[in-house]
Structures are given as C-alpha cells and as structure tokens.
C-alpha cells in the first residue's frame, strides 16, 4: 500500500485547512495514522489518490446504503444538474420527496428540508422550545446530535474520539439549559423528567446510539421515554440522522413501534448529498415560519440535486425485499465476526442492529456511554491499521458504526472475516 500522494495532500491541506481536514475524526488521530485522500468510489469499494482500493465499511458515515455511485442516483443528479443546481425558490422535486418521506416515516405529517443533520437537530429543538414555551433540552450521555452549542455537553462522535470535554466557545447560559443523563437508564430518566424545576421543552435521543459506537436501546427504556414525555407534555425528538431509512424504511421508530413528536433525518435522504430534514406532527410543524413564529431558513434548503438524489434513493429502498436482504446479509456477517472474536484471545463485544454494528474492544457488555468508554482504543487503533493495510476501510474511531450496504457481496464480507481473524491473531501476540 503506497500513500505518497495522500501524504502530500495532507501536508498541503494542513497549511490551509485546520488540522488538514474539514471534519475532525477524518484526521485519524485516534487510530495512529494519517488520513487517506479518496479519489473515487464504486459499489462497496473506495479508491485513494494513490490507486489503493479498500472495501468500505464507513459508507460516508452511513448514507451509502446502496453503495457508491449507484446508477439511479448518478443519473438523477446528472439530469437535474442540466437544468440548474440551485434556484433559491421552490421546485416540484422537493414536494415529491416530501410526500415520499412523509409516507415512509410514521411520525411525519409535515417535513422541512435543511442542509445537514446538525441543521435539522438545532432547528428541531428551537421548534420544541418555541412550541412549548420552555427552555431546557434533555439529551443522553454519548449521543451526538451535531455541533450546535446545545449538543456539545457529554457528546459522542468526534468529541469523545478526540477526548474533548465539550467545547470552548459554548456560553454557560446555553449549557445550563442542557441536561445530559445516562442512556438506557429508566430510573434516572423518570427522576429527571418529573423534576418540575427543570422547565423541560424536549428530550432528544438517538433511538439507536450510533455515535459512541452502536448501542441498542432497551425497548422498555424507549417505551418509558415515550410514556413520560406524553404524560408531561414534553416534546420527544428522535434523531434518526443515522437510523432513518437505514434500519427500516420508517427508521428506528418503525422497527421499535414507537412514534416520536418530531424526527430529524440526515444525508441518507439525499443519497449522500448535503441534506437534512426535520418534521413531525402538523400541529407542531405549523408553528414554523412562514405559518408560525418559529424562524428557520436556508438558501440551499430543498436543493434540486439533493432532492433528485433523494427521490432516486427512496424509490430503490421501497422495492420489495430490500430490507429483508440487507438484514440477512448483515446478520450473517455479524455472526461471523462474533465467531472470529470468540475464537480469539482478544476481548471484543459486537453490538448490531440491522446493517449497522460496532466491534468494541472490551470484555464486558456495552449498553451506555460509561461501558463504551471501557474499550481499549489503542487496541482498536492497531486493528484499524492492520485492516487498512489489508485493504479494508473502517471508521477511524472506536466510537463509530460500521455499515453494510446493498453493494457488499458475500465474497467481500468473507474476505473481511478472514482479514479480521488475521488481525485479531496479531493483536493477541
């Protein structure tokens, strides 16, 4: 594996881009190497600027559920671009995609398109505060909802990967209106939500945590969350930026049978293009401008390229048997990883739901932020580098998800199992 051009690009990038990257985890600091610079991708394969090919289990952090450069998406974007890339005005495409998204996701009666998952979550909590007239946001330790000020309290993703305790630049007045509590802890949940001094507007949660590694919720915990928020008039927001259209057509809420008041979606609904969305009950969404007083706007919201890609993607996902096939493939692969881990003397725990999974380097179950943080990140870094050398692209952080796509074939997954077994043996020596 040669990385001469990647090293050259990284050196240049560091002179004009902070850290040489436009999103912190990409710097690969926590796994002890420099980043690859990617030239192209096709199906389940990415190719770096030096011509090295890797079987990809990152999938642009989730949205590439069909694999890279799917013909239907490429053609949709190409045809749309011929008519223009941005108008700052309504288009038929955004109406068509809104109808399709609302028809797919149980909680959505109305939806507003934005440009990222972060924009979706920050808009949703503003809406919840405006609708309820309350101030406090409750989140969960290790859950990441983007980099808006309110969400950087005990956040996941790059915040824990880089060991950053929140962030400078976030005012105390904002932090005091954010309460973070343990994930999967029903007792603390009830105690917090029943505290009348907190003036709680909303609870925001990843219904399956994906940013401290994959952590599956206890169903009783999610049910208790829905019951309490309904009883107390608190808006329940599901951050399905990762799980939306990934775990099922209707996301985690379809899979678990629990309907939130508001839902946030991310780049998967644009086939990987910059897009996000938030939506929910019409009564709540009708308080968004121009119908109501809660302001949110964006010149590129509803961008025609993203809308066209989203339409092409969702139509593919709605084909009969798509999720059944992906589930079967992902389960087979996960069971193979568990067998490899069980035969090795390296302590690992594999958490999986649907086509997203994380192999934690720890010997104890991982059910929340505290147990995730017991993982051996140095061991993960060694595993990452060994897999990379063998031609596999994993998330450059212990605290992220791996994704299986429709483009992964059985032979590629078998190669990944063989390479994982080899890596584990090296780690044990």
PAVO-228334 format. One record per residue (C-alpha): residue number from 1; x, y, z. Coordinates in steps of 0.1 Angstrom, whole numbers. Example, Ala and Ser with C-alpha at 12.3 -4.5 7.8 and 13.67 -1.06 7.14 Angstrom:
2
    i     c1     c2     c3
    1    123    -45     78
    2    137    -11     71
This chain:
429
    i     c1     c2     c3
    1      0      0      0
    2     15     33    -11
    3      3     65      3
    4     27     91    -11
    5      0    113    -27
    6    -22    111      4
    7      7    122     25
    8     14    151      0
    9    -22    162      0
   10    -24    160     38
   11      7    182     41
   12     -7    208     18
   13    -41    206     35
   14    -27    214     69
   15    -14    248     56
   16    -49    259     45
   17    -74    238     65
   18    -75    234    103
   19    -59    200    111
   20    -59    193     73
   21    -95    181     74
   22   -130    195     72
   23   -143    173    100
   24   -122    162    130
   25   -125    124    130
   26   -112    123     94
   27    -77    132    107
   28    -74     96    120
   29    -55    108    151
   30    -72     83    174
   31    -61     54    153
   32    -25     65    150
   33    -21     73    113
   34    -26    100     87
   35    -58    101     66
   36    -63     87     32
   37    -74    111      5
   38   -101     95    -16
   39   -102     98    -54
   40   -133     78    -63
   41   -157     50    -52
   42   -178     24    -68
   43   -202     -1    -51
   44   -185    -12    -19
   45   -150     -1    -30
   46   -133     32    -24
   47   -100     42    -42
   48    -75     66    -28
   49    -54     91    -47
   50    -25     66    -48
   51    -47     40    -65
   52    -52     17    -35
   53    -86      0    -32
   54   -104     -7      0
   55   -136    -25      8
   56   -156      3     25
   57   -175     -2     58
   58   -179     35     65
   59   -202     44     36
   60   -197     82     41
   61   -208     76     77
   62   -240     58     68
   63   -259     72     38
   64   -244     49     12
   65   -269     22     18
   66   -270     13    -19
   67   -232     16    -22
   68   -213     43    -40
   69   -223     58    -74
   70   -255     38    -77
   71   -266     43   -114
   72   -301     55   -105
   73   -287     83    -82
   74   -259     93   -106
   75   -284     96   -135
   76   -309    116   -114
   77   -282    141   -103
   78   -268    144   -138
   79   -302    150   -154
   80   -312    175   -128
   81   -279    194   -130
   82   -285    201   -166
   83   -315    223   -156
   84   -296    241   -128
   85   -280    234    -95
   86   -297    260    -72
   87   -326    284    -76
   88   -334    297    -40
   89   -370    290    -50
   90   -395    261    -46
   91   -393    232    -71
   92   -416    202    -78
   93   -388    179    -67
   94   -390    190    -30
   95   -427    185    -29
   96   -424    150    -44
   97   -397    140    -20
   98   -416    155     10
   99   -446    134      1
  100   -425    102     -2
  101   -406    108     31
  102   -438    116     50
  103   -454     84     35
  104   -424     64     47
  105   -417     76     82
  106   -445     70    108
  107   -442    103    128
  108   -441    127     98
  109   -472    146     88
  110   -451    176     76
  111   -414    179     69
  112   -389    208     63
  113   -358    202     43
  114   -325    217     55
  115   -288    211     46
  116   -274    188     72
  117   -282    167    102
  118   -268    194    126
  119   -292    219    110
  120   -321    195    114
  121   -315    189    151
  122   -308    225    160
  123   -340    235    142
  124   -360    208    159
  125   -350    219    194
  126   -357    256    186
  127   -391    244    174
  128   -397    224    205
  129   -388    254    227
  130   -410    277    207
  131   -440    254    207
  132   -438    246    245
  133   -426    280    257
  134   -400    261    278
  135   -362    262    277
  136   -344    230    289
  137   -333    203    265
  138   -326    168    279
  139   -301    146    260
  140   -282    114    267
  141   -246    109    276
  142   -226     99    245
  143   -253    107    220
  144   -242    131    193
  145   -266    155    176
  146   -243    176    156
  147   -221    205    167
  148   -247    231    177
  149   -239    246    211
  150   -267    229    230
  151   -255    194    219
  152   -218    195    229
  153   -225    186    265
  154   -213    150    270
  155   -215    144    233
  156   -204    114    213
  157   -187    110    179
  158   -155    131    174
  159   -160    148    208
  160   -152    116    226
  161   -129    103    199
  162   -106    133    204
  163   -112    135    242
  164   -127    170    241
  165   -149    177    271
  166   -175    198    253
  167   -160    229    235
  168   -147    263    242
  169   -170    290    227
  170   -202    275    241
  171   -216    300    266
  172   -226    289    301
  173   -261    303    296
  174   -266    277    268
  175   -250    248    287
  176   -272    255    318
  177   -303    248    296
  178   -290    214    285
  179   -292    183    308
  180   -274    151    299
  181   -283    118    316
  182   -273     82    311
  183   -286     62    281
  184   -307     32    289
  185   -313     43    325
  186   -350     44    331
  187   -348     54    367
  188   -327     85    361
  189   -349     93    331
  190   -381     93    352
  191   -365    113    380
  192   -352    139    356
  193   -384    144    336
  194   -405    146    367
  195   -383    174    381
  196   -407    204    378
  197   -378    229    384
  198   -362    220    351
  199   -388    235    327
  200   -381    208    301
  201   -391    216    265
  202   -379    184    248
  203   -359    152    250
  204   -337    144    221
  205   -323    109    216
  206   -307     87    191
  207   -332     58    193
  208   -302     36    185
  209   -270     52    196
  210   -245     54    168
  211   -220     80    179
  212   -205     62    209
  213   -204     31    188
  214   -236     12    182
  215   -256      8    214
  216   -291     -8    211
  217   -317      6    235
  218   -337    -15    259
  219   -372    -15    245
  220   -386     -8    280
  221   -364     23    282
  222   -378     37    249
  223   -413     29    259
  224   -408     46    293
  225   -394     76    275
  226   -425     79    252
  227   -449     74    281
  228   -433    100    303
  229   -429    127    276
  230   -466    122    266
  231   -478    125    301
  232   -457    156    309
  233   -463    175    277
  234   -426    172    267
  235   -417    171    230
  236   -399    138    221
  237   -374    142    193
  238   -359    111    176
  239   -326    119    160
  240   -327     95    131
  241   -299    111    111
  242   -281     77    112
  243   -310     52    117
  244   -336     69     94
  245   -341     48     62
  246   -311     27     75
  247   -328      3    100
  248   -361      2     80
  249   -379     24     55
  250   -395     41     85
  251   -363     41    106
  252   -359     30    142
  253   -394     43    150
  254   -409     17    126
  255   -386    -10    139
  256   -395     -4    176
  257   -431      7    171
  258   -426     40    190
  259   -437     73    174
  260   -419    105    185
  261   -433    140    181
  262   -405    152    159
  263   -379    134    138
  264   -346    145    124
  265   -332    130     93
  266   -298    133     76
  267   -278    128     44
  268   -292     94     36
  269   -324    111     22
  270   -302    129     -4
  271   -282     98    -13
  272   -252    113      5
  273   -255    148     -8
  274   -257    176     18
  275   -292    175     31
  276   -312    170     63
  277   -348    173     74
  278   -369    177    105
  279   -406    170    107
  280   -435    156    128
  281   -469    164    139
  282   -486    190    117
  283   -498    209    148
  284   -462    214    159
  285   -447    220    124
  286   -474    246    117
  287   -456    269    142
  288   -425    271    118
  289   -423    303     97
  290   -439    314     74
  291   -470    297     90
  292   -459    304    126
  293   -434    325    146
  294   -405    299    149
  295   -380    311    124
  296   -357    289    103
  297   -345    294     68
  298   -318    284     43
  299   -309    294      7
  300   -299    259     -3
  301   -327    241     16
  302   -345    218     -9
  303   -316    220    -33
  304   -327    203    -65
  305   -296    180    -68
  306   -302    166    -33
  307   -339    163    -39
  308   -334    143    -71
  309   -309    120    -55
  310   -332    115    -25
  311   -361    106    -47
  312   -340     80    -66
  313   -327     66    -34
  314   -360     62    -16
  315   -376     46    -46
  316   -349     20    -46
  317   -354     14     -8
  318   -391      9    -13
  319   -386    -21    -36
  320   -400    -53    -21
  321   -375    -73     -1
  322   -347    -47      1
  323   -345    -45     39
  324   -350    -83     43
  325   -320    -90     21
  326   -299    -64     38
  327   -308    -77     73
  328   -300   -113     63
  329   -266   -103     49
  330   -257    -81     79
  331   -268   -108    104
  332   -246   -134     86
  333   -216   -110     87
  334   -221   -101    123
  335   -224   -137    134
  336   -192   -144    115
  337   -174   -115    134
  338   -187   -129    167
  339   -173   -163    159
  340   -140   -148    150
  341   -140   -128    182
  342   -150   -158    202
  343   -121   -179    188
  344    -96   -152    195
  345    -79   -142    228
  346    -87   -106    222
  347   -117    -93    243
  348   -144    -80    220
  349   -181    -73    221
  350   -201    -69    189
  351   -232    -48    190
  352   -255    -49    159
  353   -289    -38    148
  354   -299    -40    112
  355   -270    -31     89
  356   -251    -11    115
  357   -227    -25    140
  358   -196    -18    162
  359   -169    -42    175
  360   -159    -28    209
  361   -125    -39    223
  362   -137    -47    257
  363   -147    -79    276
  364   -179    -66    291
  365   -213    -57    276
  366   -217    -22    261
  367   -250     -7    270
  368   -243     30    276
  369   -216     57    274
  370   -198     46    306
  371   -194     10    294
  372   -184     21    259
  373   -156     42    274
  374   -141     10    289
  375   -130      0    253
  376    -93     -3    246
  377    -88     24    220
  378    -51     16    215
  379    -61    -19    205
  380    -87     -6    181
  381    -61     17    166
  382    -38    -13    159
  383    -67    -33    144
  384    -77     -3    122
  385    -42      0    108
  386    -39    -37    102
  387    -73    -38     84
  388    -63     -8     64
  389    -31    -24     53
  390    -52    -54     42
  391    -75    -33     21
  392   -104    -25     44
  393   -117      9     53
  394   -132     10     88
  395   -143     41    108
  396   -111     58    122
  397   -126     57    157
  398   -137     31    182
  399   -168     51    189
  400   -185     49    155
  401   -206     25    135
  402   -197      1    106
  403   -222     -1     79
  404   -231    -29     55
  405   -246    -18     22
  406   -266    -35     -5
  407   -234    -33    -27
  408   -214    -56     -4
  409   -213    -91    -18
  410   -207   -123      1
  411   -171   -127    -12
  412   -162    -92      1
  413   -177   -100     35
  414   -159   -133     36
  415   -126   -115     29
  416   -133    -91     57
  417   -139   -120     81
  418   -106   -137     71
  419    -87   -104     75
  420   -103    -97    109
  421    -93   -132    121
  422    -57   -124    110
  423    -57    -90    127
  424    -70   -105    160
  425    -43   -131    160
  426    -17   -104    156
  427    -33    -84    184
  428    -31   -113    207
  429      7   -117    202
